[in-house]
Amino acid sequence: MAAFVLRLWLPDRPGALGAVASRVGAVGGDVVGIEILERGADRAVDELVVDLADAGVVDLLLSEIEQVDGVAVEEVRPLAEALHDPRLDALETAAMLVGASTPDDAIDALCEHAVRTIGALWGAVVRLDAGEVVSARGDAPSALWLSAFVAGSQSAARAGEGAGEAHDVLWAPLPAARAALVLGREHLPFRTRERRQAAALARIVDTRFRELHLLRSRTSHPASRQG
């Protein structure tokens, strides 16, 4: 048994997903998981987890799926490179982030788990006031590039020019840490759900960062709690 994740463009109409599932069944496969990544303009981007009795029929499976009217395959990858249960993994990731014991640990955990759970090729947390990378995974760009990207995105957003982001790069603010999380990958756009997930993880860590700094301040200055 082999499992794969298929990222598909589908027409947002009744029966489209059922037609795809029928094609999967035609090659002896089974759809065991579905994630809706984005919807709009009468189109949807879904990720399907598919079990196949024989990994050798992947090409046949893709051919069958693309015969469904209006459906296109954006990406296919083995499940070993994806998440077994995205919702459960997100909860476990949130629990680990909340449990960070120091501000630096919280930032580093965010970078590591955001890259893994969202499926980025690289990730970095850049301090915007200091212009330095404080945590990175993969072949992340320089601090100068990351800072310029965030600044450009903020300016474009203020000017009403959409999100101001490249399709294959996203960022999320960490106001308390005066930093930003930036994630990137090649040839595969980040979808709405992935951008929202990155923002949620960043909010969790920024809250934890603030709590830990406050705790450290109180511990360093116990007299401030008197009176």
Secondary structure, DSSP 8 states (H G I E B T S, - for coil): -EEEEEEEEEESSTTHHHHHHHHHHHTTEEEEEEEEEEEETTEEEEEEEEEES-GGGHHHHHHHHTTSTT-EEEEEEEGGGS-S-HHHHHHHHHHHHHT-SSHHHHHHHHHHHHHHHHT-SEEEEEETTTTEEEEEESS---HHHHHHHHHHHHHHHHTTSTT---TTEEEEEETTTTEEEEEE-SSS---HHHHHHHHHHHHHHHHHHHHHHHHHHHHH-GGGG--
